[in-house]
Amino acid sequence: MRADLASSDQIGPADPSRPIDVRDPLFGRYSRDGVHLHSLRLSCRSSIIESCYCRRVGEGIPHPSGAAVFNRTIGGNRMTDELTQEADRRAAEYLASVDERDVFPSAETLGGLARFDEPLPENGSSELSTLELLDDAGSPATVTSNGPRYFGFVIGASLPVASAAERLALAWDQCASSFTNSPVADTLEKVAARWTLEILDLPRDSAVSFGTSASAGGMACLTAARRRLLERKDWNFDEDGLLGAPPVRVVIPDSVHITVTKALRVLGFGTKNLVRAPVDEQGRVDPARLPELDDMTILCLQAGEVNTGEFDPFESLIPAARDAGAWVHVDGAFGLWARSSERMKHLTAGIEGADSWTTDGHKWLNTPYDGAMAICRDAGALAAAMNSDAVYATASADSQKNLGLEFSRRARGIPIWAALRTLGRRGVAEMVERHCRLARRLADGLKDAGFEVVNRVCLNQVLARLESEDATRAVQAAAEKTGRIWFGNTVWQGRAAFRLSVSSWRTRDEDIDEAVSILAGL
Ligand SMILES: Cc1ncc(COP(=O)(O)O)c(C=O)c1O
């Protein structure tokens, strides 16, 4: 990433005392407080550095805002190096401390956030001071979800190689919309897509769209599903929209994740039109009570219920849906990764028969926030629904901008590629199996300590409670206060409960034992 400094000679006057030629297209000029300022854009073979150079003609003077004034020929590169190194140093220090940091920041620490409450600077500030403030006031106010004892939601930590790949990709600053925009992003996301289909053992010619989240991926899949079903009735959704369109029914599990309901609401299905499928005590759709399906129905199922980690019984539900001609969409935000392990895969039996699936990298694969995948068996359905070709920006149907919601985005598939390449099939399976084993260890410890474990702990989720509602709710707050662990509250089948998710690659047996001993001692 180091720029070739010698090449900078080509882009500005070699003699720093020589007046800048403001007609040079690389320089802009403006005047403030009677001082002529030259905004300087240094362009080198391997980098472009935009900076501010301030001088009276022929004389270097400090920038009125206090921003650094750079040596004209090499300063921009040197500053970028320094800044990057300083960011790296601070990031490394942060990472070295994740074992010991408060898992949730204390009220006192959060008070430091007031330092961000500044007026919009008129003249800008130095880059190093911006970074310093970010770290000094920002780092203490982080939730240490990238550590070993964060059990909240299903956040997952970030594998070092996935973060490192992201770090390099940020330097590239690629727009990952098509091969033309970024040959390397297009290539890597195609490899990541292929590997994802292999490791999740889903139909290999499915389309895979990389995006921000399972929420966004679900929206893409569900609109593709509706468009396809309407097409069957000769309805042109793209041209005619929904006014007067044949009705499309949607069946969702009673325990559906809120983001699926949100996607359906945003897409205009109307929450009161959604048909709810009754679920059993673990949150799984009960096949005996499955609402009627037909060829104008989208059936939403889930792999990894957010509280219990449970799986709908795909083996009986999906063939029934296919016989009826329905489209099956599976929300597998984290649970789909159970398929990476031969030991856990049985939980997902039959899921490969669905039409579309969503899953996250940022949860169980432990890639950095954010990155997710929408997967669609009928590649043409996703490509037709998501196409965004323009006369000035045409690309193949399998280009990412023609498969997902975003026209421009960063290459979210790169950390996913890096994680899969580094862990390999075995490494991913080992991580998944370890988390499931640790969840069982946690559940056993909680039971021994007198808690009721509500779910059967088939995956990485533990749902627990105490006898009384108040006592159950008090557990979370008391645990948070210790600074050593964090998890969230929930309501399960009308009663208060708390849920712990094991999904960080950093979590070890000792962390589980510490969590149990904290909870037992409350
Ligand atoms: C089961 C389930 N589905 C969907 C989502 C939404 O995922 P995202 O936050 O990536 O949009 C989540 C997130 O917690 C989840 O647990």
The ligand as a Gaussian input file, in Angstrom:
#p B3LYP/6-31G(d) Opt

LIG

0 1
 C      -33.206000     -15.602000      12.862000
 C      -32.802000     -14.260000      12.348000
 N      -33.265000     -13.851000      11.166000
 C      -32.939000     -12.657000      10.649000
 C      -32.116000     -11.796000      11.331000
 C      -31.759000     -10.477000      10.727000
 O      -30.420000     -10.480000      10.344000
 P      -29.678000      -9.116000       9.989000
 O      -29.433000      -8.452000      11.300000
 O      -28.428000      -9.537000       9.309000
 O      -30.577000      -8.328000       9.132000
 C      -31.622000     -12.161000      12.570000
 C      -30.782000     -11.227000      13.341000
 O      -30.628000     -11.306000      14.531000
 C      -31.950000     -13.442000      13.095000
 O      -31.462000     -13.859000      14.272000

